[in-house]
């Protein structure tokens, strides 16, 4: 009597494991991507409804449809493209200027204890300083041109990448480093084949934090002494009380941050295929 239900259960599981059944179910990764795409649109719908029913003051929180019409007009006039391109260029060069040295220094600090003892106090002392607070000093040193904006981004990117690179190397199992030493690997080979791949999962977290910090700081830097960029556009809109234009700048920065996160997530899946999905 007990064998028949067990046989039915096994046949049921066999059907579920079939190729046709597998096509009916969305993988966990696919589900997560769908949710990550839908969540911003859900926020916009709630925002629109809240303005329409009077929960939000339209003078300070204009409806997304109103902001969207302003967005379209700025695209057609070319104002948005010009300012976005200016910010992206500064972000790119600042990320290279701050990210590459931070990655190299972080891995070296993780590999060599004397280097860690030398630089750890400096990083620990300077990291808590608000990066926006040193903007006047940066403007004094580098002037009001492009250099000051790029340096601001570089400083913001440097710390999360460097700190996460150190943590990533320290998380590597010591046996891998011992194997490299036993095979008489050079320092460059240890850096390239053991330390960098082993630290990459945590380094990518630092890169994501660095990009977000770079977007924050480039907007702040462009509000002072700049004639282009998303930060300048937001500040200029505040000066003329164009609230919808302010939201256009804020939303474009949010979209850029969202897009960079998606790109970095896909890049992470490509360059770190061994990382375990949770």
Order of alpha helices (4+ residues) and beta strands (2+ residues): alpha-alpha-alpha-alpha-alpha-alpha-alpha-alpha-alpha-alpha-alpha-alpha-alpha
